[in-house]
Amino acid sequence: MARAHERIDAGDLATAAGLLEQLDRPGAGLEVVVNIDLARCHIATVSDEHRALFGPALARIAERTDVPHDPTLAPRWHFYRVTGDLLTHGTAVAEHVREFAEAVARLGVEAENAQLLVQLLANLRVHGREDLAGPLHRWARRLDVPGDTDWDTWHELAYVLRTTGAGAEAERICTAILAAGPARTRVGAGITLSVHLAGEDRHDEAYALLTEALETADREGWRDLADAARNNLMATHLVAGRTEHLESDVRAWLADIAARRAEPPAVAVGLRTVRALRAAGRDLLALDVLTLYTDRDWSAESDAEQLAWLEAIVDVFQVLSDDAAAADLSVRAIGIDERLSRSAVARFGPDDYDRIGRAYDLLVTFHSDLERLDATTEARALFYTEAAKEAAFSRALPGMANGPLRDEAAQEARGLVMELARLETAAEVRLQGDLAAVTDLPGGSTRATSRIRITPAYANEQVRERRGTVIRERLRHLRQAPAGGAGKRVGSFLGPEPRDLAQAPWPEGTVGLAQRLDRAESELVTYLVGAHGFAHRSAVDVNPAVLDALLTVLSQTPEDEIDHITGRLADLLLPGAVRDGLDAHGADTLVISGDTTAQTVPWEALGTGDDRLGLRFSLCRTPSLLRGVAQLSTPANPAVERALVVADPTGDLPAAAAEGAMLHHLLTARGVATTVLPACTRGEFLAELPHHTLVHFAGHTNYLRTDPASSHFLLADGPLTADELARVPVHPDSLFVLGSCESAQSGQEPGFGNSFGIGTVLLLQGAASVIGGNWSAGDARSLAQSECLYAHLLAGRTVSEALRAARRDLHGRGEPTSSWALLTVMGDPFARLRTVRAHTLS
């Protein structure tokens, strides 16, 4: 047992788990078994790979012992139960927290129990469940300082009490430490107490404590405490509105460093000081602090700290309109990227992933400036643009690192999603009313898109927005994933070295189009790359507000406005130089990687009259050209043996039901085992999803712009959200056809930074191609689309070719743009629907 604990302390958890397995033999004594299971819980606490140990270990202890009446075992058992809930589900049960508090209270203040209390409060804070800490706070009120434990533990307890909302208890403990504790602990307690005092607007008391703490820490050489005191001192000045004090303290600090020729403090300290100065409007002084680190030996610092310094200094340069100085730092940034690419991309860890994503974002900023100065950087600029898109797209979704939500959490989430959908519908109705008011002006010729009336939000609209904010916060909390690996999908198309995408193996007749919209500079950069090293770049001025307004109006699918809007969008996004470049290449297949801030552009419809992208090209959207060119070299071509058809699950779409019957006939005639679920439930859909190469959905979908993770299929028993889809696998290289409203829409998840939507999630989960809707679709139109589409798919065409042929058919019949341009394809443009019978014949 001692060796197993030694391996745990050394971080060798796999060996430790193996040793525990050897010890867990039949006939082992009760005490041994309990210690083995407690050790397994410890391993599960620190290792994502061993999370599954929690349940069996806790259950066996509870089965063999009387936990409630064992005062020495109960605190640890209850601690691991709550911690297991937090790490596995991202939340905890209030009753379990209360039982832990009662178990600890029965033993009093012993060192081990105090440490458990500290750890549990810290875990609740990390997972955003401070609301459950009430029983622990109430128990802390009964504690007498110093009790039977050491001063450092008391300070740790005070710190977590403050950070979980028990400031009064933290103040009481810190005051006792300041009166009788050892010197170093007193300094730490003074810093902790100062934060609480500043939060209560007791700034003079906080300032006095911090000044004394800083003097003591400097005198004793406790640099970590000096840095913390200095950070809090700057923050206190800022919160108290003492800008002059903040400025004078920073200048004195800089002068002291210069006079002593001393090393500047840790990078994190400097960055926090910079944030305080910038918030106070002292950008030039912030730049002085940042330049302390210009000649620093960064080999001793982490990549993350150097990256954060670069982000801060470039941001200041740009605010000061010194773009040339910001661009000069690109070489340093590229050096960071090379190290990050070789280390972080290979590991796919969430922390490393976050750093490399930020690195690519930063490098896009650098190269957008450098391109104007040096044409040789174009290839590298395109690579970083696409790498940043791929990083945003591939970022782990909240559900990917975790299993399904617990029943009570899932039920609450479904109710909130439906309420959020109703709020969005009400907002859309208001927008439609505003548009109607514009188009119904006297004369009847004014277009909504040329004279959009901006009106203040109604009182009930403000109420809806406030309620929507509360709902979104609660949903994010319910979906919160525990810290851990995100899986190999993250960064899977990011290479360790920058590549010239124009030299990639583009198939003959295929061209890639990538765009980056610089909203700060109001500039749209478009790249075209293709076979034989074909490359073209153009940059034009574009007003982002106009683009956003056009897409907002288009989201309401105004039938008589679509042609006008798509024509205006073509003028903005496809300027003459880009059209000339497409003509020069003579491509038949167009792979589009649009700007991440304009993901709702209906590329198929862009143009005027018969000259539309979707009629001219076999068109496909891709999250990035890095992903696109990789998929082009190895197109998906699996034989479809099983198909899932979900048709009219809510029972109110008769044409969707007919669509299901039509597909069942077509597919079974070609030897495909077809499962039709006319009244499909959430459980049935999730259970069937991983087993079918072809999945067709004909029903209601709803894209929620204010919370893309809540976009959902509407099934017989309620919504199935994009977040829930992220928690289940799909069949490798599968094809999804979603003949439903807005199923191809995607947007940025607030506070998370990744792309999210139903089609997006299915691509991330491994689907080869997803065909979905650009906008709202009528029941009968979806049926007509499916009939045309499958006629060409089953004839052997690729998904992009089949969709173009279907568009041409419908356009030739005189169908409006809202009908023939309804569907788009995302993912692999060359994927085929190869049925078993067709494969046998070939």
CORSUL-V287204 format. One record per residue. N is the residue number from 1. RES is the residue in one letter. SS is DSSP state (~ for helix, > for strand, _ for the rest). PHI is phi in whole degrees, -180 to 180 (NA if undefined). Layout:
N | RES | SS | PHI
N | RES | SS | PHI
This chain:
1 | M | _ | NA
2 | A | ~ | -62
3 | R | ~ | -67
4 | A | ~ | -63
5 | H | ~ | -66
6 | E | ~ | -62
7 | R | ~ | -68
8 | I | ~ | -63
9 | D | ~ | -62
10 | A | _ | -83
11 | G | _ | 85
12 | D | _ | -90
13 | L | ~ | -74
14 | A | ~ | -63
15 | T | ~ | -65
16 | A | ~ | -61
17 | A | ~ | -63
18 | G | ~ | -65
19 | L | ~ | -64
20 | L | ~ | -64
21 | E | ~ | -64
22 | Q | ~ | -66
23 | L | ~ | -72
24 | D | _ | -82
25 | R | _ | -101
26 | P | _ | -58
27 | G | _ | 91
28 | A | _ | -63
29 | G | _ | -66
30 | L | ~ | -60
31 | E | ~ | -62
32 | V | ~ | -64
33 | V | ~ | -61
34 | V | ~ | -63
35 | N | ~ | -65
36 | I | ~ | -62
37 | D | ~ | -71
38 | L | ~ | -65
39 | A | ~ | -65
40 | R | ~ | -64
41 | C | ~ | -63
42 | H | ~ | -61
43 | I | ~ | -61
44 | A | ~ | -63
45 | T | ~ | -67
46 | V | ~ | -107
47 | S | _ | -133
48 | D | ~ | -62
49 | E | ~ | -69
50 | H | ~ | -114
51 | R | _ | -56
52 | A | _ | -66
53 | L | ~ | -72
54 | F | ~ | -55
55 | G | ~ | -57
56 | P | ~ | -61
57 | A | ~ | -66
58 | L | ~ | -66
59 | A | ~ | -64
60 | R | ~ | -69
61 | I | ~ | -62
62 | A | ~ | -65
63 | E | ~ | -72
64 | R | ~ | -100
65 | T | _ | -132
66 | D | _ | -100
67 | V | ~ | -55
68 | P | ~ | -58
69 | H | ~ | -106
70 | D | _ | -110
71 | P | ~ | -63
72 | T | ~ | -85
73 | L | ~ | -86
74 | A | ~ | -55
75 | P | ~ | -59
76 | R | ~ | -68
77 | W | ~ | -63
78 | H | ~ | -67
79 | F | ~ | -62
80 | Y | ~ | -69
81 | R | ~ | -66
82 | V | ~ | -67
83 | T | ~ | -62
84 | G | ~ | -61
85 | D | ~ | -62
86 | L | ~ | -64
87 | L | ~ | -74
88 | T | ~ | -88
89 | H | ~ | -116
90 | G | _ | 78
91 | T | _ | -151
92 | A | _ | -147
93 | V | _ | -95
94 | A | ~ | -58
95 | E | ~ | -63
96 | H | ~ | -67
97 | V | ~ | -65
98 | R | ~ | -62
99 | E | ~ | -65
100 | F | ~ | -63
101 | A | ~ | -60
102 | E | ~ | -66
103 | A | ~ | -66
104 | V | ~ | -69
105 | A | ~ | -61
106 | R | ~ | -67
107 | L | ~ | -93
108 | G | _ | 83
109 | V | _ | -93
110 | E | _ | -105
111 | A | ~ | -56
112 | E | ~ | -65
113 | N | ~ | -69
114 | A | ~ | -63
115 | Q | ~ | -64
116 | L | ~ | -62
117 | L | ~ | -63
118 | V | ~ | -61
119 | Q | ~ | -64
120 | L | ~ | -70
121 | L | ~ | -61
122 | A | ~ | -64
123 | N | ~ | -65
124 | L | ~ | -62
125 | R | ~ | -66
126 | V | ~ | -60
127 | H | _ | -95
128 | G | _ | 70
129 | R | _ | -113
130 | E | ~ | -59
131 | D | ~ | -64
132 | L | ~ | -92
133 | A | _ | -82
134 | G | ~ | -52
135 | P | ~ | -60
136 | L | ~ | -71
137 | H | ~ | -65
138 | R | ~ | -63
139 | W | ~ | -67
140 | A | ~ | -63
141 | R | ~ | -63
142 | R | _ | -88
143 | L | _ | -79
144 | D | _ | -103
145 | V | _ | -84
146 | P | _ | -91
147 | G | _ | 67
148 | D | _ | -106
149 | T | _ | -120
150 | D | _ | -87
151 | W | ~ | -67
152 | D | ~ | -62
153 | T | ~ | -64
154 | W | ~ | -62
155 | H | ~ | -65
156 | E | ~ | -59
157 | L | ~ | -64
158 | A | ~ | -61
159 | Y | ~ | -63
160 | V | ~ | -72
161 | L | ~ | -64
162 | R | ~ | -64
163 | T | ~ | -75
164 | T | _ | -108
165 | G | _ | 102
166 | A | _ | -105
167 | G | ~ | -64
168 | A | ~ | -63
169 | E | ~ | -68
170 | A | ~ | -63
171 | E | ~ | -64
172 | R | ~ | -61
173 | I | ~ | -69
174 | C | ~ | -63
175 | T | ~ | -62
176 | A | ~ | -65
177 | I | ~ | -66
178 | L | ~ | -63
179 | A | ~ | -81
180 | A | ~ | -139
181 | G | _ | -80
182 | P | _ | -69
183 | A | ~ | -57
184 | R | ~ | -63
185 | T | ~ | -65
186 | R | ~ | -62
187 | V | ~ | -62
188 | G | ~ | -62
189 | A | ~ | -66
190 | G | ~ | -63
191 | I | ~ | -66
192 | T | ~ | -61
193 | L | ~ | -66
194 | S | ~ | -62
195 | V | ~ | -64
196 | H | ~ | -63
197 | L | ~ | -64
198 | A | ~ | -63
199 | G | ~ | -65
200 | E | _ | -100
201 | D | _ | 64
202 | R | _ | -96
203 | H | ~ | -69
204 | D | ~ | -65
205 | E | ~ | -64
206 | A | ~ | -63
207 | Y | ~ | -62
208 | A | ~ | -64
209 | L | ~ | -62
210 | L | ~ | -69
211 | T | ~ | -62
212 | E | ~ | -65
213 | A | ~ | -63
214 | L | ~ | -66
215 | E | ~ | -62
216 | T | ~ | -66
217 | A | ~ | -64
218 | D | ~ | -64
219 | R | ~ | -66
220 | E | ~ | -88
221 | G | _ | 78
222 | W | _ | -89
223 | R | ~ | -64
224 | D | ~ | -61
225 | L | ~ | -72
226 | A | ~ | -62
227 | D | ~ | -61
228 | A | ~ | -64
229 | A | ~ | -64
230 | R | ~ | -64
231 | N | ~ | -58
232 | N | ~ | -68
233 | L | ~ | -65
234 | M | ~ | -62
235 | A | ~ | -64
236 | T | ~ | -64
237 | H | ~ | -57
238 | L | ~ | -65
239 | V | ~ | -64
240 | A | _ | -79
241 | G | _ | 76
242 | R | _ | -92
243 | T | ~ | -62
244 | E | ~ | -65
245 | H | ~ | -64
246 | L | ~ | -59
247 | E | ~ | -64
248 | S | ~ | -66
249 | D | ~ | -65
250 | V | ~ | -67
251 | R | ~ | -64
252 | A | ~ | -63
253 | W | ~ | -64
254 | L | ~ | -63
255 | A | ~ | -65
256 | D | ~ | -65
257 | I | ~ | -62
258 | A | ~ | -67
259 | A | ~ | -66
260 | R | ~ | -89
261 | R | _ | 50
262 | A | _ | -88
263 | E | _ | -69
264 | P | _ | -66
265 | P | _ | -68
266 | A | _ | -54
267 | V | ~ | -57
268 | A | ~ | -59
269 | V | ~ | -65
270 | G | ~ | -59
271 | L | ~ | -67
272 | R | ~ | -67
273 | T | ~ | -63
274 | V | ~ | -61
275 | R | ~ | -61
276 | A | ~ | -64
277 | L | ~ | -64
278 | R | ~ | -69
279 | A | ~ | -64
280 | A | _ | -88
281 | G | _ | 80
282 | R | _ | -107
283 | D | ~ | -67
284 | L | ~ | -65
285 | L | ~ | -69
286 | A | ~ | -62
287 | L | ~ | -65
288 | D | ~ | -62
289 | V | ~ | -67
290 | L | ~ | -65
291 | T | ~ | -70
292 | L | ~ | -57
293 | Y | ~ | -102
294 | T | _ | -60
295 | D | _ | -100
296 | R | _ | -69
297 | D | _ | -80
298 | W | ~ | -76
299 | S | ~ | -64
300 | A | ~ | -89
301 | E | _ | -105
302 | S | _ | -79
303 | D | ~ | -59
304 | A | ~ | -63
305 | E | ~ | -69
306 | Q | ~ | -65
307 | L | ~ | -65
308 | A | ~ | -63
309 | W | ~ | -64
310 | L | ~ | -61
311 | E | ~ | -58
312 | A | ~ | -67
313 | I | ~ | -71
314 | V | ~ | -68
315 | D | ~ | -62
316 | V | ~ | -65
317 | F | ~ | -57
318 | Q | ~ | -69
319 | V | ~ | -62
320 | L | _ | -84
321 | S | _ | 61
322 | D | _ | -108
323 | D | ~ | -63
324 | A | ~ | -63
325 | A | ~ | -65
326 | A | ~ | -65
327 | A | ~ | -66
328 | D | ~ | -61
329 | L | _ | -85
330 | S | ~ | -63
331 | V | ~ | -62
332 | R | ~ | -62
333 | A | ~ | -65
334 | I | ~ | -64
335 | G | ~ | -61
336 | I | ~ | -64
337 | D | ~ | -60
338 | E | ~ | -63
339 | R | ~ | -70
340 | L | ~ | -63
341 | S | ~ | -63
342 | R | ~ | -76
343 | S | ~ | -104
344 | A | ~ | -73
345 | V | ~ | -63
346 | A | ~ | -70
347 | R | ~ | -92
348 | F | _ | 59
349 | G | _ | -76
350 | P | ~ | -63
351 | D | ~ | -70
352 | D | ~ | -62
353 | Y | ~ | -60
354 | D | ~ | -61
355 | R | ~ | -66
356 | I | ~ | -69
357 | G | ~ | -62
358 | R | ~ | -66
359 | A | ~ | -62
360 | Y | ~ | -65
361 | D | ~ | -59
362 | L | ~ | -66
363 | L | ~ | -69
364 | V | ~ | -61
365 | T | ~ | -61
366 | F | ~ | -58
367 | H | ~ | -74
368 | S | ~ | -65
369 | D | ~ | -79
370 | L | ~ | -66
371 | E | ~ | -57
372 | R | ~ | -71
373 | L | ~ | -102
374 | D | _ | -146
375 | A | ~ | -65
376 | T | ~ | -70
377 | T | ~ | -88
378 | E | ~ | -60
379 | A | ~ | -62
380 | R | ~ | -68
381 | A | ~ | -62
382 | L | ~ | -63
383 | F | ~ | -58
384 | Y | ~ | -68
385 | T | ~ | -60
386 | E | ~ | -74
387 | A | ~ | -64
388 | A | ~ | -64
389 | K | ~ | -64
390 | E | ~ | -63
391 | A | ~ | -63
392 | A | ~ | -65
393 | F | ~ | -70
394 | S | ~ | -82
395 | R | _ | -56
396 | A | _ | -58
397 | L | _ | -80
398 | P | _ | -53
399 | G | _ | -83
400 | M | _ | -68
401 | A | _ | -89
402 | N | _ | -142
403 | G | _ | -86
404 | P | _ | -60
405 | L | _ | -64
406 | R | _ | -64
407 | D | ~ | -54
408 | E | ~ | -68
409 | A | ~ | -69
410 | A | ~ | -63
411 | Q | ~ | -66
412 | E | ~ | -63
413 | A | ~ | -62
414 | R | ~ | -61
415 | G | ~ | -63
416 | L | ~ | -68
417 | V | ~ | -62
418 | M | ~ | -66
419 | E | ~ | -66
420 | L | ~ | -64
421 | A | ~ | -62
422 | R | ~ | -65
423 | L | ~ | -64
424 | E | ~ | -66
425 | T | ~ | -61
426 | A | ~ | -63
427 | A | ~ | -66
428 | E | ~ | -66
429 | V | ~ | -62
430 | R | ~ | -63
431 | L | ~ | -62
432 | Q | ~ | -61
433 | G | ~ | -65
434 | D | ~ | -63
435 | L | ~ | -66
436 | A | ~ | -63
437 | A | ~ | -64
438 | V | ~ | -74
439 | T | ~ | -73
440 | D | _ | -95
441 | L | _ | -65
442 | P | _ | -53
443 | G | _ | 98
444 | G | _ | 67
445 | S | _ | -109
446 | T | _ | -76
447 | R | _ | -86
448 | A | _ | -60
449 | T | _ | -79
450 | S | _ | -107
451 | R | _ | -149
452 | I | _ | -81
453 | R | _ | -89
454 | I | _ | -93
455 | T | _ | -123
456 | P | _ | -67
457 | A | _ | -65
458 | Y | _ | -69
459 | A | ~ | -59
460 | N | ~ | -69
461 | E | ~ | -68
462 | Q | ~ | -65
463 | V | ~ | -63
464 | R | ~ | -62
465 | E | ~ | -66
466 | R | ~ | -63
467 | R | ~ | -66
468 | G | ~ | -62
469 | T | ~ | -63
470 | V | ~ | -62
471 | I | ~ | -63
472 | R | ~ | -63
473 | E | ~ | -63
474 | R | ~ | -68
475 | L | ~ | -64
476 | R | ~ | -62
477 | H | ~ | -67
478 | L | ~ | -63
479 | R | ~ | -87
480 | Q | _ | -56
481 | A | _ | -93
482 | P | _ | -66
483 | A | _ | -62
484 | G | _ | 166
485 | G | _ | -65
486 | A | _ | -102
487 | G | _ | 97
488 | K | _ | -71
489 | R | _ | -64
490 | V | _ | -70
491 | G | _ | 70
492 | S | _ | -68
493 | F | _ | -110
494 | L | _ | -96
495 | G | _ | -90
496 | P | _ | -76
497 | E | _ | -127
498 | P | _ | -59
499 | R | _ | -124
500 | D | _ | -88
501 | L | ~ | -67
502 | A | ~ | -69
503 | Q | ~ | -96
504 | A | _ | -70
505 | P | _ | -77
506 | W | _ | -72
507 | P | _ | -63
508 | E | _ | -58
509 | G | _ | 81
510 | T | > | -119
511 | V | > | -131
512 | G | > | -104
513 | L | > | -120
514 | A | > | -124
515 | Q | > | -129
516 | R | > | -136
517 | L | > | -101
518 | D | > | -87
519 | R | _ | -70
520 | A | _ | -67
521 | E | _ | -97
522 | S | _ | 54
523 | E | > | -128
524 | L | > | -108
525 | V | > | -106
526 | T | > | -120
527 | Y | > | -116
528 | L | > | -120
529 | V | > | -135
530 | G | > | -165
531 | A | ~ | -62
532 | H | ~ | 63
533 | G | ~ | 74
534 | F | > | -60
535 | A | > | -149
536 | H | > | -149
537 | R | > | -134
538 | S | > | -144
539 | A | > | -135
540 | V | > | -136
541 | D | > | -79
542 | V | _ | -136
543 | N | _ | -84
544 | P | ~ | -60
545 | A | ~ | -64
546 | V | ~ | -66
547 | L | ~ | -59
548 | D | ~ | -63
549 | A | ~ | -65
550 | L | ~ | -63
551 | L | ~ | -69
552 | T | ~ | -64
553 | V | ~ | -64
554 | L | ~ | -63
555 | S | _ | -63
556 | Q | _ | -90
557 | T | _ | 48
558 | P | _ | -71
559 | E | _ | -53
560 | D | _ | -87
561 | E | _ | -110
562 | I | ~ | -59
563 | D | ~ | -63
564 | H | ~ | -66
565 | I | ~ | -65
566 | T | ~ | -67
567 | G | ~ | -66
568 | R | ~ | -66
569 | L | ~ | -63
570 | A | ~ | -63
571 | D | ~ | -61
572 | L | ~ | -76
573 | L | ~ | -95
574 | L | _ | -126
575 | P | _ | -64
576 | G | ~ | -54
577 | A | ~ | -64
578 | V | ~ | -70
579 | R | ~ | -64
580 | D | ~ | -63
581 | G | ~ | -64
582 | L | ~ | -65
583 | D | ~ | -64
584 | A | ~ | -67
585 | H | ~ | -79
586 | G | _ | 65
587 | A | _ | -77
588 | D | _ | -107
589 | T | > | -115
590 | L | > | -121
591 | V | > | -106
592 | I | > | -111
593 | S | > | -116
594 | G | _ | -79
595 | D | _ | -69
596 | T | _ | -68
597 | T | _ | -91
598 | A | _ | -137
599 | Q | _ | -81
600 | T | _ | -98
601 | V | _ | -67
602 | P | _ | -86
603 | W | ~ | -57
604 | E | ~ | -57
605 | A | ~ | -93
606 | L | _ | -67
607 | G | > | 131
608 | T | > | -137
609 | G | _ | 57
610 | D | _ | -89
611 | D | > | -95
612 | R | > | -119
613 | L | ~ | -58
614 | G | ~ | -71
615 | L | ~ | -89
616 | R | ~ | -86
617 | F | _ | -116
618 | S | > | -77
619 | L | > | -105
620 | C | > | -146
621 | R | > | -97
622 | T | _ | -137
623 | P | _ | -61
624 | S | _ | -159
625 | L | ~ | -69
626 | L | ~ | -60
627 | R | ~ | -70
628 | G | ~ | -61
629 | V | ~ | -70
630 | A | ~ | -67
631 | Q | ~ | -73
632 | L | ~ | -64
633 | S | ~ | -76
634 | T | _ | -138
635 | P | _ | -65
636 | A | _ | -74
637 | N | _ | -149
638 | P | _ | -77
639 | A | > | -74
640 | V | > | -86
641 | E | _ | -99
642 | R | > | -132
643 | A | > | -130
644 | L | > | -114
645 | V | > | -121
646 | V | > | -105
647 | A | > | -124
648 | D | _ | 53
649 | P | _ | -67
650 | T | _ | -94
651 | G | _ | 75
652 | D | _ | -125
653 | L | _ | -128
654 | P | ~ | -61
655 | A | ~ | -69
656 | A | ~ | -67
657 | A | ~ | -64
658 | A | ~ | -65
659 | E | ~ | -63
660 | G | ~ | -63
661 | A | ~ | -65
662 | M | ~ | -63
663 | L | ~ | -67
664 | H | ~ | -60
665 | H | ~ | -67
666 | L | ~ | -62
667 | L | ~ | -77
668 | T | ~ | -66
669 | A | _ | -65
670 | R | _ | -106
671 | G | _ | 81
672 | V | _ | -93
673 | A | > | -72
674 | T | > | -109
675 | T | > | -101
676 | V | > | -107
677 | L | > | -118
678 | P | _ | -72
679 | A | _ | -122
680 | C | _ | -67
681 | T | _ | -98
682 | R | ~ | -61
683 | G | ~ | -62
684 | E | ~ | -64
685 | F | ~ | -63
686 | L | ~ | -65
687 | A | ~ | -70
688 | E | ~ | -84
689 | L | ~ | -52
690 | P | _ | -71
691 | H | _ | -105
692 | H | _ | -127
693 | T | _ | -78
694 | L | > | -120
695 | V | > | -127
696 | H | > | -118
697 | F | > | -119
698 | A | > | -125
699 | G | _ | -175
700 | H | > | -91
701 | T | > | -125
702 | N | > | -139
703 | Y | _ | -93
704 | L | _ | -101
705 | R | _ | -67
706 | T | _ | -80
707 | D | _ | -155
708 | P | ~ | -55
709 | A | ~ | -65
710 | S | ~ | -91
711 | S | _ | -57
712 | H | > | -154
713 | F | > | -78
714 | L | > | -102
715 | L | > | -106
716 | A | _ | -60
717 | D | _ | -113
718 | G | > | 127
719 | P | > | -79
720 | L | > | -116
721 | T | > | -86
722 | A | ~ | -60
723 | D | ~ | -62
724 | E | ~ | -69
725 | L | ~ | -62
726 | A | _ | -68
727 | R | _ | -99
728 | V | _ | -130
729 | P | _ | -79
730 | V | _ | -119
731 | H | _ | -65
732 | P | _ | -57
733 | D | _ | 59
734 | S | _ | -80
735 | L | > | -116
736 | F | > | -112
737 | V | > | -119
738 | L | > | -113
739 | G | _ | -85
740 | S | _ | -145
741 | C | _ | -63
742 | E | _ | 55
743 | S | _ | -72
744 | A | _ | -98
745 | Q | _ | -72
746 | S | _ | -151
747 | G | > | -156
748 | Q | > | -80
749 | E | _ | -75
750 | P | _ | -57
751 | G | _ | 78
752 | F | _ | -124
753 | G | _ | 90
754 | N | _ | -107
755 | S | > | -80
756 | F | > | -148
757 | G | _ | 170
758 | I | ~ | -62
759 | G | ~ | -63
760 | T | ~ | -60
761 | V | ~ | -63
762 | L | ~ | -64
763 | L | ~ | -63
764 | L | ~ | -64
765 | Q | _ | -80
766 | G | _ | 118
767 | A | _ | -63
768 | A | _ | -73
769 | S | > | -144
770 | V | > | -130
771 | I | > | -100
772 | G | > | -145
773 | G | > | -91
774 | N | _ | -76
775 | W | _ | -153
776 | S | _ | -66
777 | A | _ | -129
778 | G | _ | -77
779 | D | ~ | -59
780 | A | ~ | -67
781 | R | ~ | -67
782 | S | ~ | -63
783 | L | ~ | -64
784 | A | ~ | -62
785 | Q | ~ | -61
786 | S | ~ | -64
787 | E | ~ | -60
788 | C | ~ | -66
789 | L | ~ | -61
790 | Y | ~ | -69
791 | A | ~ | -59
792 | H | ~ | -84
793 | L | ~ | -63
794 | L | _ | -75
795 | A | _ | -83
796 | G | _ | 103
797 | R | _ | -74
798 | T | > | -69
799 | V | ~ | -62
800 | S | ~ | -72
801 | E | ~ | -66
802 | A | ~ | -63
803 | L | ~ | -70
804 | R | ~ | -65
805 | A | ~ | -62
806 | A | ~ | -65
807 | R | ~ | -62
808 | R | ~ | -64
809 | D | ~ | -60
810 | L | ~ | -68
811 | H | ~ | -64
812 | G | ~ | -65
813 | R | _ | -80
814 | G | _ | 89
815 | E | _ | -66
816 | P | _ | -70
817 | T | ~ | -58
818 | S | ~ | -61
819 | S | ~ | -94
820 | W | ~ | -73
821 | A | _ | -99
822 | L | _ | -62
823 | L | > | -95
824 | T | > | -134
825 | V | > | -119
826 | M | > | -119
827 | G | > | 109
828 | D | _ | -89
829 | P | _ | -72
830 | F | _ | -100
831 | A | _ | -65
832 | R | > | -126
833 | L | _ | -96
834 | R | > | -100
835 | T | > | -80
836 | V | ~ | -62
837 | R | ~ | -67
838 | A | ~ | -64
839 | H | ~ | -65
840 | T | ~ | -64
841 | L | ~ | -65
842 | S | _ | -72
